[in-house]
Amino acid sequence: MKTDNERRLRKNLLGILLLLPYIALLWLPFYNRQYPALFGFPFFYWYQLLWVPLTSLLLYLLYRKGKAQ
C-alpha cells in the first residue's frame, strides 16, 4: 500500500515529464536550422512535427499511469 506522500511524489514526477515537450519546443536556438533535412523538409519543420505524436504518446502514458494509481 502506498502512502499519500508516495502518491503525491509520483504524481509530481509524472507532471514534470509534461514539461519535456514544452522545453524542447521553447528552446528555439536548438532546432532553428536547416540541416539535417528529412525527406526534403528542413530540421526546423520536422523536429516540431515529430513532437506532435511524441507529446500525444506521452500524455497517453501519463494518463494510464495516473489512472492506475
Order of alpha helices (4+ residues) and beta strands (2+ residues): alpha-alpha-alpha-alpha
